[in-house]
Amino acid sequence: MVFMRPVAIDGGTAVGIEVELPRTRLVVVTTDKGFLMCGALDVALLSTRLRGREIVAARAVGVRNIEELLAAPMESVTPAAEALGVTVGMRGSDAIACMR
């Protein structure tokens, strides 16, 4: 099952997505510039092997839904996200606002 809904952010709208998988769930909030994701996101891969793509992304761990992702502190961020002002420890709602 895939669940999608608009998410109001400061000055715009993002898209929240939850994907039910066997024994887990993927949780994502995305804008045109970047995205937040649950612990399944491999920030190290994006920051090293795919660095040339300049992917704007941040990860929170231990979240089970869109609301928790927006409330959680970011555990890791890509260099491209840092360039937009996203920092480790920043709440998801603040991080996604930097990506609008």
N, CA, C and O atoms as a Tinker XYZ file with bonds, in Angstrom:
   400  protein
     1  N      0.842000   -1.173000    0.000000    73     2
     2  CA     0.000000    0.000000    0.000000    64     1     3
     3  C      0.889000    1.238000    0.000000    63     2     4     5
     4  O      1.893000    1.292000    0.711000    81     3
     5  N      0.516000    2.221000   -0.796000    73     3     6
     6  CA     1.219000    3.504000   -0.864000    64     5     7
     7  C      0.236000    4.599000   -0.475000    63     6     8     9
     8  O     -0.875000    4.661000   -1.001000    81     7
     9  N      0.649000    5.461000    0.445000    73     7    10
    10  CA    -0.177000    6.566000    0.918000    64     9    11
    11  C      0.563000    7.858000    0.602000    63    10    12    13
    12  O      1.729000    8.012000    0.969000    81    11
    13  N     -0.103000    8.786000   -0.073000    73    11    14
    14  CA     0.497000   10.087000   -0.406000    64    13    15
    15  C     -0.448000   11.195000    0.034000    63    14    16    17
    16  O     -1.668000   11.063000   -0.056000    81    15
    17  N      0.146000   12.303000    0.520000    73    15    18
    18  CA    -0.680000   13.460000    0.877000    64    17    19
    19  C      0.157000   14.727000    0.841000    63    18    20    21
    20  O      1.373000   14.682000    1.029000    81    19
    21  N     -0.506000   15.872000    0.595000    73    19    22
    22  CA     0.218000   17.137000    0.647000    64    21    23
    23  C      0.614000   17.467000    2.086000    63    22    24    25
    24  O     -0.101000   17.140000    3.032000    81    23
    25  N      1.752000   18.114000    2.228000    73    23    26
    26  CA     2.254000   18.540000    3.535000    64    25    27
    27  C      2.538000   20.033000    3.447000    63    26    28    29
    28  O      3.379000   20.467000    2.659000    81    27
    29  N      1.835000   20.815000    4.255000    73    27    30
    30  CA     2.062000   22.260000    4.267000    64    29    31
    31  C      3.404000   22.551000    4.920000    63    30    32    33
    32  O      3.692000   22.078000    6.020000    81    31
    33  N      4.224000   23.340000    4.223000    73    31    34
    34  CA     5.493000   23.803000    4.782000    64    33    35
    35  C      5.520000   25.312000    4.662000    63    34    36    37
    36  O      4.741000   25.896000    3.910000    81    35
    37  N      6.403000   25.932000    5.391000    73    35    38
    38  CA     6.503000   27.377000    5.384000    64    37    39
    39  C      6.662000   27.879000    3.950000    63    38    40    41
    40  O      7.699000   27.669000    3.321000    81    39
    41  N      5.635000   28.538000    3.444000    73    39    42
    42  CA     5.707000   29.117000    2.110000    64    41    43
    43  C      5.413000   28.169000    0.967000    63    42    44    45
    44  O      5.683000   28.511000   -0.185000    81    43
    45  N      4.869000   26.987000    1.236000    73    43    46
    46  CA     4.577000   26.083000    0.133000    64    45    47
    47  C      4.022000   24.748000    0.573000    63    46    48    49
    48  O      3.513000   24.597000    1.684000    81    47
    49  N      4.131000   23.784000   -0.320000    73    47    50
    50  CA     3.611000   22.444000   -0.070000    64    49    51
    51  C      4.640000   21.407000   -0.496000    63    50    52    53
    52  O      5.281000   21.541000   -1.539000    81    51
    53  N      4.789000   20.382000    0.317000    73    51    54
    54  CA     5.622000   19.224000   -0.001000    64    53    55
    55  C      4.686000   18.031000   -0.181000    63    54    56    57
    56  O      3.472000   18.154000   -0.013000    81    55
    57  N      5.254000   16.889000   -0.521000    73    55    58
    58  CA     4.475000   15.670000   -0.658000    64    57    59
    59  C      4.989000   14.657000    0.352000    63    58    60    61
    60  O      6.183000   14.361000    0.392000    81    59
    61  N      4.084000   14.126000    1.166000    73    59    62
    62  CA     4.419000   13.069000    2.117000    64    61    63
    63  C      4.028000   11.728000    1.534000    63    62    64    65
    64  O      2.942000   11.583000    0.974000    81    63
    65  N      4.910000   10.742000    1.664000    73    63    66
    66  CA     4.673000    9.411000    1.098000    64    65    67
    67  C      5.022000    8.362000    2.149000    63    66    68    69
    68  O      6.076000    8.425000    2.781000    81    67
    69  N      4.124000    7.401000    2.326000    73    67    70
    70  CA     4.396000    6.238000    3.166000    64    69    71
    71  C      4.180000    4.998000    2.308000    63    70    72    73
    72  O      3.141000    4.863000    1.661000    81    71
    73  N      5.156000    4.092000    2.300000    73    71    74
    74  CA     5.070000    2.862000    1.517000    64    73    75
    75  C      5.153000    1.687000    2.486000    63    74    76    77
    76  O      6.162000    1.501000    3.166000    81    75
    77  N      4.088000    0.903000    2.540000    73    75    78
    78  CA     4.064000   -0.282000    3.388000    64    77    79
    79  C      4.815000   -1.414000    2.683000    63    78    80    81
    80  O      4.488000   -1.774000    1.552000    81    79
    81  N      5.809000   -1.965000    3.350000    73    79    82
    82  CA     6.580000   -3.095000    2.843000    64    81    83
    83  C      6.520000   -4.215000    3.876000    63    82    84    85
    84  O      6.130000   -3.967000    5.017000    81    83
    85  N      6.893000   -5.426000    3.514000    73    83    86
    86  CA     6.901000   -6.493000    4.514000    64    85    87
    87  C      7.795000   -6.141000    5.701000    63    86    88    89
    88  O      8.995000   -5.921000    5.538000    81    87
    89  N      7.221000   -6.088000    6.865000    73    87    90
    90  CA     7.898000   -5.832000    8.140000    64    89    91
    91  C      8.543000   -4.466000    8.292000    63    90    92    93
    92  O      9.321000   -4.250000    9.222000    81    91
    93  N      8.230000   -3.535000    7.385000    73    91    94
    94  CA     8.770000   -2.177000    7.518000    64    93    95
    95  C      7.933000   -1.200000    6.718000    63    94    96    97
    96  O      7.007000   -1.596000    6.009000    81    95
    97  N      8.252000    0.046000    6.829000    73    95    98
    98  CA     7.562000    1.115000    6.101000    64    97    99
    99  C      8.591000    2.161000    5.706000    63    98   100   101
   100  O      9.436000    2.541000    6.516000    81    99
   101  N      8.522000    2.626000    4.465000    73    99   102
   102  CA     9.342000    3.744000    4.024000    64   101   103
   103  C      8.543000    5.017000    4.207000    63   102   104   105
   104  O      7.359000    5.063000    3.872000    81   103
   105  N      9.175000    6.045000    4.732000    73   103   106
   106  CA     8.517000    7.329000    4.962000    64   105   107
   107  C      9.373000    8.407000    4.316000    63   106   108   109
   108  O     10.573000    8.495000    4.574000    81   107
   109  N      8.741000    9.241000    3.462000    73   107   110
   110  CA     9.454000   10.271000    2.711000    64   109   111
   111  C      8.620000   11.546000    2.702000    63   110   112   113
   112  O      7.394000   11.490000    2.610000    81   111
   113  N      9.279000   12.685000    2.798000    73   111   114
   114  CA     8.659000   13.981000    2.516000    64   113   115
   115  C      9.563000   14.634000    1.479000    63   114   116   117
   116  O     10.770000   14.750000    1.691000    81   115
   117  N      8.980000   15.065000    0.348000    73   115   118
   118  CA     9.786000   15.564000   -0.753000    64   117   119
   119  C      9.291000   16.901000   -1.287000    63   118   120   121
   120  O      8.103000   17.220000   -1.226000    81   119
   121  N     10.234000   17.665000   -1.808000    73   119   122
   122  CA     9.953000   18.914000   -2.524000    64   121   123
   123  C     10.619000   18.785000   -3.894000    63   122   124   125
   124  O     11.162000   17.731000   -4.223000    81   123
   125  N     10.579000   19.838000   -4.681000    73   123   126
   126  CA    11.259000   19.816000   -5.976000    64   125   127
   127  C     12.778000   19.790000   -5.832000    63   126   128   129
   128  O     13.475000   19.350000   -6.746000    81   127
   129  N     13.304000   20.262000   -4.687000    73   127   130
   130  CA    14.753000   20.353000   -4.495000    64   129   131
   131  C     15.366000   19.169000   -3.758000    63   130   132   133
   132  O     16.517000   18.812000   -4.009000    81   131
   133  N     14.606000   18.557000   -2.852000    73   131   134
   134  CA    15.196000   17.501000   -2.039000    64   133   135
   135  C     14.160000   16.749000   -1.241000    63   134   136   137
   136  O     12.957000   16.938000   -1.420000    81   135
   137  N     14.649000   15.877000   -0.340000    73   135   138
   138  CA    13.728000   15.051000    0.426000    64   137   139
   139  C     14.298000   14.653000    1.778000    63   138   140   141
   140  O     15.509000   14.645000    2.002000    81   139
   141  N     13.366000   14.323000    2.673000    73   139   142
   142  CA    13.678000   13.712000    3.960000    64   141   143
   143  C     13.230000   12.271000    3.860000    63   142   144   145
   144  O     12.281000   11.964000    3.139000    81   143
   145  N     13.902000   11.381000    4.573000    73   143   146
   146  CA    13.494000    9.983000    4.547000    64   145   147
   147  C     13.806000    9.325000    5.876000    63   146   148   149
   148  O     14.613000    9.816000    6.665000    81   147
   149  N     13.148000    8.209000    6.100000    73   147   150
   150  CA    13.373000    7.410000    7.296000    64   149   151
   151  C     14.763000    6.776000    7.251000    63   150   152   153
   152  O     15.544000    7.045000    6.338000    81   151
   153  N     15.062000    5.951000    8.220000    73   151   154
   154  CA    16.375000    5.328000    8.351000    64   153   155
   155  C     16.816000    4.458000    7.195000    63   154   156   157
   156  O     17.987000    4.082000    7.133000    81   155
   157  N     15.919000    4.121000    6.268000    73   155   158
   158  CA    16.285000    3.300000    5.114000    64   157   159
   159  C     17.178000    4.051000    4.125000    63   158   160   161
   160  O     17.811000    3.431000    3.270000    81   159
   161  N     17.231000    5.367000    4.234000    73   159   162
   162  CA    18.041000    6.178000    3.321000    64   161   163
   163  C     19.522000    5.993000    3.624000    63   162   164   165
   164  O     19.934000    6.079000    4.780000    81   163
   165  N     20.314000    5.743000    2.606000    73   163   166
   166  CA    21.756000    5.577000    2.754000    64   165   167
   167  C     22.452000    6.898000    2.420000    63   166   168   169
   168  O     22.881000    7.112000    1.286000    81   167
   169  N     22.558000    7.773000    3.408000    73   167   170
   170  CA    23.168000    9.084000    3.208000    64   169   171
   171  C     24.646000    8.952000    2.844000    63   170   172   173
   172  O     25.162000    9.746000    2.058000    81   171
   173  N     25.315000    7.978000    3.396000    73   171   174
   174  CA    26.736000    7.789000    3.073000    64   173   175
   175  C     26.921000    7.514000    1.582000    63   174   176   177
   176  O     27.840000    8.055000    0.967000    81   175
   177  N     26.076000    6.694000    1.001000    73   175   178
   178  CA    26.154000    6.413000   -0.433000    64   177   179
   179  C     25.913000    7.680000   -1.249000    63   178   180   181
   180  O     26.640000    7.956000   -2.203000    81   179
   181  N     24.891000    8.449000   -0.871000    73   179   182
   182  CA    24.587000    9.684000   -1.583000    64   181   183
   183  C     25.727000   10.694000   -1.460000    63   182   184   185
   184  O     25.995000   11.456000   -2.389000    81   183
   185  N     26.392000   10.693000   -0.311000    73   183   186
   186  CA    27.442000   11.670000   -0.034000    64   185   187
   187  C     28.803000   11.284000   -0.603000    63   186   188   189
   188  O     29.692000   12.129000   -0.706000    81   187
   189  N     28.974000   10.023000   -0.971000    73   187   190
   190  CA    30.272000    9.582000   -1.488000    64   189   191
   191  C     30.158000    9.152000   -2.952000    63   190   192   193
   192  O     30.536000    9.904000   -3.850000    81   191
   193  N     29.658000    7.988000   -3.186000    73   191   194
   194  CA    29.627000    7.449000   -4.557000    64   193   195
   195  C     28.744000    8.254000   -5.501000    63   194   196   197
   196  O     29.018000    8.312000   -6.700000    81   195
   197  N     27.684000    8.878000   -4.976000    73   195   198
   198  CA    26.772000    9.658000   -5.820000    64   197   199
   199  C     26.917000   11.156000   -5.585000    63   198   200   201
   200  O     26.030000   11.925000   -5.957000    81   199
   201  N     28.009000   11.579000   -4.980000    73   199   202
   202  CA    28.211000   12.990000   -4.625000    64   201   203
   203  C     28.063000   13.924000   -5.827000    63   202   204   205
   204  O     27.541000   15.029000   -5.682000    81   203
   205  N     28.506000   13.509000   -6.989000    73   203   206
   206  CA    28.427000   14.334000   -8.184000    64   205   207
   207  C     26.998000   14.688000   -8.587000    63   206   208   209
   208  O     26.782000   15.657000   -9.314000    81   207
   209  N     26.048000   13.929000   -8.131000    73   207   210
   210  CA    24.641000   14.215000   -8.440000    64   209   211
   211  C     24.080000   15.342000   -7.576000    63   210   212   213
   212  O     23.008000   15.874000   -7.866000    81   211
   213  N     24.799000   15.706000   -6.517000    73   211   214
   214  CA    24.389000   16.769000   -5.600000    64   213   215
   215  C     22.957000   16.572000   -5.097000    63   214   216   217
   216  O     22.134000   17.485000   -5.161000    81   215
   217  N     22.676000   15.379000   -4.602000    73   215   218
   218  CA    21.350000   15.031000   -4.089000    64   217   219
   219  C     21.134000   15.712000   -2.747000    63   218   220   221
   220  O     21.948000   15.578000   -1.834000    81   219
   221  N     20.036000   16.439000   -2.634000    73   219   222
   222  CA    19.657000   17.131000   -1.404000    64   221   223
   223  C     18.779000   16.174000   -0.602000    63   222   224   225
   224  O     17.637000   15.911000   -0.980000    81   223
   225  N     19.310000   15.656000    0.504000    73   223   226
   226  CA    18.564000   14.680000    1.287000    64   225   227
   227  C     19.010000   14.700000    2.739000    63   226   228   229
   228  O     20.139000   15.074000    3.056000    81   227
   229  N     18.096000   14.288000    3.616000    73   227   230
   230  CA    18.393000   14.171000    5.040000    64   229   231
   231  C     17.647000   12.959000    5.583000    63   230   232   233
   232  O     16.621000   12.554000    5.038000    81   231
   233  N     18.172000   12.388000    6.658000    73   231   234
   234  CA    17.612000   11.154000    7.215000    64   233   235
   235  C     17.312000   11.307000    8.699000    63   234   236   237
   236  O     18.074000   11.916000    9.450000    81   235
   237  N     16.183000   10.739000    9.099000    73   235   238
   238  CA    15.823000   10.616000   10.513000    64   237   239
   239  C     15.620000    9.130000   10.794000    63   238   240   241
   240  O     15.114000    8.400000    9.942000    81   239
   241  N     16.003000    8.690000   11.956000    73   239   242
   242  CA    15.834000    7.278000   12.305000    64   241   243
   243  C     14.741000    7.117000   13.351000    63   242   244   245
   244  O     14.476000    8.021000   14.144000    81   243
   245  N     14.111000    5.943000   13.336000    73   243   246
   246  CA    13.098000    5.620000   14.331000    64   245   247
   247  C     11.735000    6.232000   14.074000    63   246   248   249
   248  O     10.920000    6.322000   14.992000    81   247
   249  N     11.470000    6.653000   12.852000    73   247   250
   250  CA    10.167000    7.251000   12.544000    64   249   251
   251  C      9.278000    6.244000   11.834000    63   250   252   253
   252  O      9.767000    5.385000   11.100000    81   251
   253  N      7.960000    6.349000   12.053000    73   251   254
   254  CA     7.020000    5.403000   11.466000    64   253   255
   255  C      5.965000    6.059000   10.585000    63   254   256   257
   256  O      5.180000    5.367000    9.937000    81   255
   257  N      5.943000    7.404000   10.556000    73   255   258
   258  CA     4.949000    8.082000    9.720000    64   257   259
   259  C      5.447000    9.490000    9.379000    63   258   260   261
   260  O      6.487000    9.938000    9.862000    81   259
   261  N      4.678000   10.163000    8.541000    73   259   262
   262  CA     5.055000   11.497000    8.062000    64   261   263
   263  C      5.199000   12.486000    9.217000    63   262   264   265
   264  O      6.154000   13.262000    9.249000    81   263
   265  N      4.270000   12.466000   10.155000    73   263   266
   266  CA     4.314000   13.409000   11.285000    64   265   267
   267  C      5.576000   13.213000   12.114000    63   266   268   269
   268  O      6.219000   14.184000   12.513000    81   267
   269  N      5.929000   11.961000   12.373000    73   267   270
   270  CA     7.151000   11.689000   13.145000    64   269   271
   271  C      8.395000   12.135000   12.385000    63   270   272   273
   272  O      9.336000   12.650000   12.990000    81   271
   273  N      8.411000   11.942000   11.062000    73   271   274
   274  CA     9.551000   12.383000   10.253000    64   273   275
   275  C      9.723000   13.894000   10.328000    63   274   276   277
   276  O     10.847000   14.386000   10.427000    81   275
   277  N      8.632000   14.625000   10.284000    73   275   278
   278  CA     8.702000   16.085000   10.351000    64   277   279
   279  C      9.106000   16.588000   11.738000    63   278   280   281
   280  O      9.681000   17.669000   11.859000    81   279
   281  N      8.812000   15.814000   12.778000    73   279   282
   282  CA     9.137000   16.215000   14.147000    64   281   283
   283  C     10.533000   15.761000   14.586000    63   282   284   285
   284  O     11.102000   16.317000   15.526000    81   283
   285  N     11.073000   14.768000   13.915000    73   283   286
   286  CA    12.334000   14.157000   14.343000    64   285   287
   287  C     13.548000   15.001000   13.973000    63   286   288   289
   288  O     13.520000   15.744000   12.992000    81   287
   289  N     14.622000   14.883000   14.769000    73   287   290
   290  CA    15.881000   15.537000   14.397000    64   289   291
   291  C     16.544000   14.765000   13.261000    63   290   292   293
   292  O     16.476000   13.537000   13.211000    81   291
   293  N     17.177000   15.483000   12.363000    73   291   294
   294  CA    17.885000   14.842000   11.266000    64   293   295
   295  C     19.157000   14.206000   11.807000    63   294   296   297
   296  O     19.943000   14.858000   12.495000    81   295
   297  N     19.353000   12.946000   11.496000    73   295   298
   298  CA    20.484000   12.172000   11.981000    64   297   299
   299  C     21.689000   12.326000   11.059000    63   298   300   301
   300  O     22.833000   12.284000   11.510000    81   299
   301  N     21.426000   12.506000    9.766000    73   299   302
   302  CA    22.499000   12.717000    8.798000    64   301   303
   303  C     21.944000   13.478000    7.604000    63   302   304   305
   304  O     20.756000   13.395000    7.292000    81   303
   305  N     22.823000   14.219000    6.943000    73   303   306
   306  CA    22.417000   15.031000    5.793000    64   305   307
   307  C     23.505000   14.959000    4.725000    63   306   308   309
   308  O     24.674000   14.731000    5.035000    81   307
   309  N     23.117000   15.152000    3.473000    73   307   310
   310  CA    24.096000   15.161000    2.383000    64   309   311
   311  C     24.778000   16.534000    2.316000    63   310   312   313
   312  O     24.246000   17.519000    2.829000    81   311
   313  N     25.943000   16.596000    1.690000    73   311   314
   314  CA    26.602000   17.894000    1.511000    64   313   315
   315  C     25.716000   18.893000    0.756000    63   314   316   317
   316  O     25.731000   20.084000    1.068000    81   315
   317  N     24.956000   18.428000   -0.220000    73   315   318
   318  CA    24.074000   19.330000   -0.970000    64   317   319
   319  C     22.967000   19.886000   -0.079000    63   318   320   321
   320  O     22.547000   21.029000   -0.259000    81   319
   321  N     22.492000   19.096000    0.878000    73   319   322
   322  CA    21.490000   19.592000    1.827000    64   321   323
   323  C     22.127000   20.615000    2.771000    63   322   324   325
   324  O     21.514000   21.634000    3.089000    81   323
   325  N     23.352000   20.345000    3.215000    73   323   326
   326  CA    24.070000   21.303000    4.069000    64   325   327
   327  C     24.223000   22.647000    3.373000    63   326   328   329
   328  O     24.134000   23.696000    4.010000    81   327
   329  N     24.452000   22.615000    2.069000    73   327   330
   330  CA    24.619000   23.851000    1.306000    64   329   331
   331  C     23.345000   24.694000    1.314000    63   330   332   333
   332  O     23.403000   25.909000    1.121000    81   331
   333  N     22.195000   24.055000    1.537000    73   331   334
   334  CA    20.920000   24.786000    1.628000    64   333   335
   335  C     20.574000   25.169000    3.062000    63   334   336   337
   336  O     19.529000   25.774000    3.304000    81   335
   337  N     21.441000   24.823000    4.020000    73   335   338
   338  CA    21.211000   25.191000    5.411000    64   337   339
   339  C     20.677000   24.082000    6.285000    63   338   340   341
   340  O     20.383000   24.323000    7.456000    81   339
   341  N     20.537000   22.870000    5.763000    73   339   342
   342  CA    20.060000   21.737000    6.564000    64   341   343
   343  C     21.223000   21.232000    7.410000    63   342   344   345
   344  O     22.330000   21.055000    6.900000    81   343
   345  N     20.980000   20.997000    8.703000    73   343   346
   346  CA    22.024000   20.536000    9.600000    64   345   347
   347  C     21.569000   19.318000   10.387000    63   346   348   349
   348  O     20.374000   19.105000   10.591000    81   347
   349  N     22.531000   18.526000   10.824000    73   347   350
   350  CA    22.252000   17.412000   11.709000    64   349   351
   351  C     21.621000   17.978000   12.977000    63   350   352   353
   352  O     22.089000   18.986000   13.506000    81   351
   353  N     20.571000   17.342000   13.462000    73   351   354
   354  CA    19.878000   17.795000   14.661000    64   353   355
   355  C     18.684000   18.686000   14.368000    63   354   356   357
   356  O     17.827000   18.872000   15.232000    81   355
   357  N     18.615000   19.238000   13.167000    73   355   358
   358  CA    17.490000   20.093000   12.766000    64   357   359
   359  C     16.218000   19.249000   12.663000    63   358   360   361
   360  O     16.253000   18.118000   12.178000    81   359
   361  N     15.097000   19.808000   13.124000    73   359   362
   362  CA    13.812000   19.114000   12.984000    64   361   363
   363  C     13.471000   18.946000   11.501000    63   362   364   365
   364  O     13.832000   19.782000   10.672000    81   363
   365  N     12.778000   17.864000   11.183000    73   363   366
   366  CA    12.401000   17.593000    9.809000    64   365   367
   367  C     11.607000   18.715000    9.176000    63   366   368   369
   368  O     11.812000   19.030000    8.004000    81   367
   369  N     10.710000   19.322000    9.924000    73   367   370
   370  CA     9.900000   20.413000    9.370000    64   369   371
   371  C     10.769000   21.601000    8.974000    63   370   372   373
   372  O     10.490000   22.266000    7.977000    81   371
   373  N     11.815000   21.871000    9.743000    73   371   374
   374  CA    12.724000   22.967000    9.407000    64   373   375
   375  C     13.613000   22.582000    8.220000    63   374   376   377
   376  O     13.902000   23.413000    7.359000    81   375
   377  N     14.043000   21.319000    8.183000    73   375   378
   378  CA    14.885000   20.842000    7.091000    64   377   379
   379  C     14.136000   20.902000    5.759000    63   378   380   381
   380  O     14.696000   21.341000    4.755000    81   379
   381  N     12.875000   20.465000    5.745000    73   379   382
   382  CA    12.115000   20.464000    4.495000    64   381   383
   383  C     11.816000   21.892000    4.049000    63   382   384   385
   384  O     11.704000   22.153000    2.851000    81   383
   385  N     11.687000   22.815000    4.996000    73   383   386
   386  CA    11.487000   24.220000    4.648000    64   385   387
   387  C     12.718000   24.776000    3.922000    63   386   388   389
   388  O     12.582000   25.638000    3.053000    81   387
   389  N     13.907000   24.296000    4.268000    73   387   390
   390  CA    15.123000   24.720000    3.566000    64   389   391
   391  C     15.159000   24.198000    2.141000    63   390   392   393
   392  O     15.880000   24.734000    1.300000    81   391
   393  N     14.389000   23.161000    1.865000    73   391   394
   394  CA    14.404000   22.517000    0.554000    64   393   395
   395  C     13.282000   22.981000   -0.358000    63   394   396   397
   396  O     13.084000   22.412000   -1.431000    81   395
   397  N     12.542000   24.010000    0.054000    73   395   398
   398  CA    11.430000   24.455000   -0.804000    64   397   399
   399  C     11.899000   25.383000   -1.880000    63   398   400
   400  O     11.095000   25.849000   -2.687000    81   399
